[in-house]
Structure formats: C-alpha cells, structure tokens
Amino acid sequence: MFGITTLGWLHTLGSLPAIPAAAYMIFRFGRIKPDSLAGRIYFICMLIGSLTIFLVAKAPVSPVIAVVTLLCLIGGYTVHRLAFLGRLQKYLETFLLSLSVFLLMVPSVSETLRRVPDGHPIAADPDSIILKVALGTVAATFVVGLITQFVYLARYANKPR
C-alpha cells in the first residue's frame, strides 16, 4: 500500500506521533517542552524516525536531513545543561526543537502528497506546483511560528507556566 515497505511503515508509524505531540506542546506551552510527557513522546518518536530513515530513504539528501534532525533534537534536549548561556538557553532550545519539527514536516508533507491517494497521488511530479506551495507553506509556518515563540518567550520567560 502506497509503495511503502514494512520497514517504511515502521519508520512512518514510529515518527508520526511526533506531529501531534509537537502541535500539542506548541499550543499548550507556546513551545516544545522537553520536560513534559508530550516532550518525551516527541523525543522518542523523532529518534525512531531519524534513525530509521537511514534504512528506508532513497533520496541522497535524506541521510543529511536525518543527521541535522538528530543534532537539533539532541541539542534541543540538552541545551539546558549549558548554564553559561543564561536566558539564551530557552531561545536556543526553542530554535533547535522548532527546526526539528520543520525537518520532520518537509518530508512528511512531500511524501504524503507524492503517495496519497494510492495510485493517483496529489503531486505525482516532484516539481508539482501543489507540492511547492505546500512546502512553501511549511517554511512560512516555521518562520512565523519561530518568531511567535520568541515573542512569547520574551514576554513570559520569567513567569511559570
């Protein structure tokens, strides 16, 4: 189904819960919050997705995206240990984890539009205008979302939530 192998389904279903976990945290906390239950779910699912991509991807850029995603994920979850950064910790954490969401969404949107519906995909051609608009929307959402999160952090950084 959809031309996905068993290992491909493991990759897809293993990483898929990261999307609602990220959305929940962004709407609930204004950012991805590593120390929450949803944050732990996000981390595990992103780890599954990033590591299994090496086994399923065919595009030459895929391993590069996976490595960058892993670096953002690990950096975002460990930056709180760098006390010398002070208030910049939350901003760096927010940037790295938001970038990890962006790096999840680009192939997710692309692969979905290029495979669904089965046999007659919405964007059969990688140069499809629908695909380009969808990926442009993902990029614009990342930029606007990141700015919004930074404004939120600046306003509420010292208030518990």
C-alpha positions in Angstrom: 0.0 0.0 0.0 1.3 3.4 -1.0 4.5 1.7 -2.2 5.8 1.6 1.4 7.8 -1.4 2.7 7.4 -3.0 6.1 10.4 -1.1 7.4 9.0 2.1 5.8 5.8 1.6 7.8 7.8 1.2 11.0 9.6 4.5 10.2 6.3 6.2 9.3 4.2 4.9 12.2 7.1 5.3 14.6 7.7 9.0 13.8 4.0 10.0 13.2 3.1 10.6 16.8 5.7 13.4 17.0 3.5 15.7 14.9 0.5 15.8 17.3 2.9 15.8 20.3 4.7 18.9 18.9 1.4 20.6 18.0 0.0 20.0 21.5 3.1 21.4 23.2 3.2 24.5 20.9 -0.5 25.3 21.6 -0.3 24.3 25.3 3.1 25.7 26.3 3.9 28.1 23.5 6.9 25.9 22.5 8.1 22.3 22.6 8.7 21.5 26.2 11.3 18.7 26.7 10.4 18.0 30.3 6.7 17.2 29.6 5.2 13.8 28.8 4.5 15.1 25.3 8.1 16.2 25.1 9.3 12.7 26.0 6.9 11.2 23.4 8.2 13.7 20.8 11.8 12.8 21.6 11.3 9.0 21.3 9.2 9.3 18.1 11.7 11.7 16.5 14.5 9.4 17.4 12.7 6.5 15.8 12.0 8.5 12.6 15.5 9.9 12.4 17.3 6.7 12.9 15.1 4.5 10.7 15.5 7.0 7.8 18.9 5.6 7.1 17.3 2.2 6.4 14.4 3.4 4.2 15.4 6.6 2.4 16.3 6.6 -1.3 17.0 10.3 -1.8 20.6 11.3 -1.3 19.7 14.3 0.8 17.7 12.1 3.3 20.6 11.0 5.5 21.8 14.6 5.7 18.3 15.7 6.9 18.3 12.8 9.4 21.7 13.8 10.8 20.7 17.5 11.1 17.4 16.5 12.7 19.3 14.3 15.2 21.7 17.1 16.0 18.8 19.6 16.5 16.9 17.1 18.7 19.8 16.1 20.9 20.9 19.8 21.1 17.4 20.9 22.0 17.1 18.4 24.7 20.5 19.0 26.3 21.0 22.8 25.9 19.5 23.3 29.4 22.8 21.9 30.8 24.8 24.9 29.3 24.3 27.3 32.3 26.7 29.8 30.8 24.0 30.6 28.1 21.7 32.0 30.7 18.4 33.2 29.2 19.6 32.2 25.7 19.1 28.5 26.7 15.3 28.7 26.1 15.7 30.6 22.8 18.3 28.1 21.5 16.2 25.1 22.8 13.1 26.6 21.0 15.0 27.2 17.8 16.6 23.7 17.7 13.3 21.9 18.5 11.3 24.0 16.1 13.8 23.3 13.4 13.5 19.6 14.2 9.7 19.9 13.6 10.3 21.7 10.3 12.7 18.9 9.3 10.0 16.4 10.2 7.3 18.2 8.3 9.1 18.8 5.0 9.5 15.1 4.1 6.1 14.3 5.8 4.2 16.7 3.5 6.3 15.8 0.5 5.9 12.0 0.9 2.2 12.3 1.7 1.4 14.4 -1.4 3.5 12.2 -3.6 1.8 8.9 -2.3 -1.8 9.8 -1.5 -4.3 8.7 -2.8 -2.7 5.4 -3.6 -2.2 5.1 -7.3 -3.2 8.7 -8.1 -1.1 11.0 -5.9 -1.9 14.6 -5.5 1.6 15.6 -6.5 2.9 12.9 -8.8 5.8 15.1 -10.0 8.4 16.4 -7.6 8.2 19.8 -9.5 4.4 19.9 -8.9 3.1 23.4 -8.1 0.9 21.9 -5.3 4.0 20.4 -3.7 5.9 23.6 -4.0 3.1 25.6 -2.4 2.7 23.1 0.4 6.4 23.1 1.2 6.5 26.9 1.0 3.6 27.0 3.4 5.5 24.7 5.8 8.6 27.0 5.5 6.5 30.1 6.2 4.8 28.5 9.1 8.2 27.6 10.6 9.4 31.2 10.3 6.2 32.8 11.7 5.9 30.1 14.4 9.5 30.7 15.5 9.0 34.4 15.7 5.8 33.9 17.6 7.6 31.6 20.1 10.4 34.0 20.6 8.0 36.8 21.3 6.2 34.5 23.7 9.5 33.7 25.5 10.4 37.4 25.7 7.1 38.2 27.3 6.7 35.2 29.6 10.2 34.0 30.2 10.1 34.7 34.0 6.5 33.6 34.6 5.9 29.9 35.4 3.6 28.0 33.2 
